[in-house]
């Protein structure tokens, strides 16, 4: 049973790390004018937040339930919903 839990935690950790990485790559590729247009935080602020999210994931030792990692995950999902999600409008 412990092996299943460990396996699920590893899969969850990799998936959340990938989501944070995807958000960061999307932020780098997105033009700065888009951030002004949708009235969100500036691109530079999002870049700092997303880099810190990835670093927090690494500092927590790939523990997806660590406090810093959870804060970074929320930040990445907010970015994806707010900025990337605005493409659907």
Protein Blocks (a to p, Z undefined) as FASTA:
>chain_A
ZZmmmmmmmmmmmmmmmmmmmmmmmmmmpcfklmmmnopadfklmmmmmmmmmmmmmmno
opakbmklmmmmmmmmmmmmmmmmmmmZZ
